[in-house]
Amino acid sequence: MNESRNARSDANGVRKHRLLVGESNPALRDYLLAVLGADGPEVVAMASGVDLMDTLAVSLHPEFGSGHFDLVISEARMLGEEEARVLRCLGDRAKVPPFVLTTVLRDQALQVKAKQFGALAVLDKPIDIDELRRIVSTFLHDLTEAQDSFGIVCPPAPASSHLPPPPTPDSSRRESPSGLA
């Protein structure tokens, strides 16, 4: 399932930041699309690890023109051995965006996975949305400053006061420890 919010550029044609979200829970996926998209970047969401990695791979291919993602936010359990293999096959790691992983259970396998996927952070579920927004905002701000130093301009994120309510506990599924392998 591919969902997207916001346009790829502003009225002046300036490229917006792009986030790729991997979340299997439909209610949480919709919530992340709404909240993160309200902060300004284009947000594309996938419901499976395979779709997430396919979308990431296509975004890195210059002939497809979908544009690269600046940051990937994904459930750790969506990223198994096959997804790690795809990531290794993508080639130039400089083009692969960093990841923020979300999980219910932290263990040694997760630490290895976080390293494989170049995780900026690992967040426990239920997700503290303010912490996630702070991580995303800080990362995109730093990225914008780096781009500005090279003459690339990205628009500022608009302030938003109209955020949807978070999903109810009934709509959140828990990850199983076996999904982290």
C-alpha positions as CSV (number, residue, x, y, z in Angstrom):
1,M,0.0,0.0,0.0
2,N,1.4,3.3,-1.1
3,E,0.1,6.5,0.6
4,S,1.5,10.0,0.2
5,R,0.7,13.4,1.6
6,N,1.9,16.8,0.3
7,A,3.3,18.0,-3.0
8,R,6.8,17.4,-4.1
9,S,7.6,21.1,-4.4
10,D,6.3,24.4,-3.2
11,A,4.7,27.0,-5.5
12,N,8.2,28.2,-6.5
13,G,9.3,24.7,-7.6
14,V,11.7,24.3,-4.6
15,R,12.1,20.7,-3.6
16,K,10.5,19.6,-0.3
17,H,12.1,17.2,2.0
18,R,10.8,13.6,1.6
19,L,10.2,11.0,4.3
20,L,9.5,7.3,3.7
21,V,7.5,5.6,6.5
22,G,7.2,1.9,7.0
23,E,4.3,0.9,9.3
24,S,2.1,-2.1,9.2
25,N,-0.6,-0.7,11.5
26,P,-3.1,1.2,9.3
27,A,-4.2,3.6,12.0
28,L,-0.6,4.5,13.1
29,R,0.5,4.7,9.5
30,D,-2.3,7.3,8.8
31,Y,-1.5,9.2,11.9
32,L,2.2,9.4,11.0
33,L,1.3,10.5,7.5
34,A,-0.9,13.3,8.9
35,V,1.4,14.5,11.7
36,L,4.7,14.3,9.8
37,G,3.1,15.7,6.6
38,A,1.7,18.6,8.6
39,D,5.2,19.6,9.5
40,G,6.1,20.3,5.8
41,P,7.8,17.3,4.1
42,E,6.3,15.0,1.6
43,V,5.5,11.7,3.4
44,V,5.2,8.4,1.6
45,A,4.1,5.4,3.6
46,M,4.3,1.7,3.0
47,A,2.7,-1.2,4.8
48,S,5.4,-3.9,4.3
49,G,9.1,-4.2,4.3
50,V,9.2,-5.3,0.7
51,D,7.3,-2.3,-0.5
52,L,9.4,0.0,1.7
53,M,12.6,-1.3,0.1
54,D,11.2,-1.3,-3.4
55,T,10.2,2.3,-3.0
56,L,13.6,3.2,-1.6
57,A,15.4,1.4,-4.4
58,V,13.3,3.2,-7.1
59,S,13.8,6.5,-5.4
60,L,17.6,6.1,-5.8
61,H,17.5,5.3,-9.5
62,P,18.1,8.5,-11.5
63,E,16.0,7.5,-14.5
64,F,12.8,6.8,-12.6
65,G,12.6,10.4,-11.3
66,S,10.7,9.7,-8.1
67,G,13.3,11.7,-6.1
68,H,15.3,10.5,-3.2
69,F,14.1,10.3,0.4
70,D,15.9,12.3,3.1
71,L,14.9,9.9,6.0
72,V,13.3,6.5,6.5
73,I,11.1,5.8,9.5
74,S,10.3,2.1,9.9
75,E,9.2,-0.6,12.2
76,A,12.2,-2.7,13.0
77,R,10.3,-5.9,12.4
78,M,9.6,-4.9,8.8
79,L,13.3,-5.0,8.0
80,G,14.5,-8.6,7.8
81,E,17.4,-10.3,6.1
82,E,15.9,-9.8,2.6
83,E,15.6,-6.1,3.2
84,A,19.2,-5.9,4.6
85,R,20.3,-7.7,1.4
86,V,18.5,-5.2,-0.8
87,L,20.1,-2.4,1.2
88,R,23.5,-3.8,0.6
89,C,22.8,-4.2,-3.1
90,L,21.7,-0.6,-3.5
91,G,25.4,0.3,-3.9
92,D,26.4,3.8,-3.0
93,R,25.6,4.1,0.7
94,A,26.0,7.9,0.5
95,K,22.7,8.0,-1.4
96,V,20.8,5.7,1.0
97,P,19.0,7.9,3.7
98,P,19.4,7.2,7.4
99,F,16.7,5.3,9.2
100,V,14.8,5.8,12.4
101,L,13.6,2.4,13.7
102,T,10.6,1.8,16.0
103,T,10.2,-1.3,18.1
104,V,8.4,-2.9,21.0
105,L,11.4,-5.0,22.1
106,R,15.0,-3.9,22.3
107,D,17.6,-6.7,22.2
108,Q,21.0,-7.5,20.7
109,A,19.5,-8.5,17.3
110,L,17.9,-5.0,17.1
111,Q,21.2,-3.3,17.8
112,V,22.8,-5.3,14.9
113,K,19.8,-4.4,12.7
114,A,20.1,-0.7,13.7
115,K,23.7,-0.7,12.6
116,Q,22.9,-2.5,9.3
117,F,20.3,0.1,8.4
118,G,22.3,3.1,9.6
119,A,19.7,4.1,12.2
120,L,19.9,7.6,13.6
121,A,17.6,6.5,16.5
122,V,15.6,3.6,17.8
123,L,12.3,4.6,19.3
124,D,10.2,2.4,21.6
125,K,6.5,1.8,20.9
126,P,4.1,3.3,21.6
127,I,5.9,6.1,19.8
128,D,6.4,9.4,21.6
129,I,5.2,11.5,18.6
130,D,6.9,14.7,20.1
131,E,10.2,12.8,20.2
132,L,9.9,11.6,16.7
133,R,8.9,15.0,15.4
134,R,12.0,16.5,17.2
135,I,14.3,13.9,15.7
136,V,12.8,14.5,12.2
137,S,12.8,18.3,12.6
138,T,16.4,18.4,13.9
139,F,17.6,16.1,11.1
140,L,15.9,18.0,8.3
141,H,17.1,21.3,9.8
142,D,20.7,20.1,9.8
143,L,20.2,18.7,6.3
144,T,18.8,22.1,5.1
145,E,21.7,24.0,6.6
146,A,24.2,21.6,4.8
147,Q,22.3,22.0,1.5
148,D,22.2,25.8,2.0
149,S,26.0,25.8,2.4
150,F,26.2,24.3,-1.1
151,G,23.6,26.7,-2.6
152,I,20.7,24.3,-2.5
153,V,17.6,25.8,-0.9
154,C,14.8,23.8,0.7
155,P,11.6,25.5,2.0
156,P,11.0,25.9,5.8
157,A,8.5,23.6,7.4
158,P,5.2,25.3,8.0
159,A,3.9,25.5,11.5
160,S,0.8,23.4,12.1
161,S,-1.7,23.6,14.9
162,H,-4.2,21.1,13.4
163,L,-2.9,17.7,14.2
164,P,-5.1,14.6,14.3
165,P,-5.6,12.7,17.5
166,P,-3.2,9.8,18.1
167,P,-4.5,6.3,17.4
168,T,-6.3,4.6,20.2
169,P,-4.6,1.7,22.0
170,D,-7.1,-0.7,20.3
171,S,-5.7,0.3,16.9
172,S,-2.1,-0.4,17.8
173,R,-0.6,-3.8,17.3
174,R,2.4,-5.1,19.1
175,E,5.5,-6.5,17.5
176,S,6.5,-10.0,18.4
177,P,10.0,-10.8,19.5
178,S,10.3,-13.2,16.6
179,G,9.8,-10.4,14.2
180,L,13.1,-8.8,15.1
181,A,15.3,-11.6,13.7
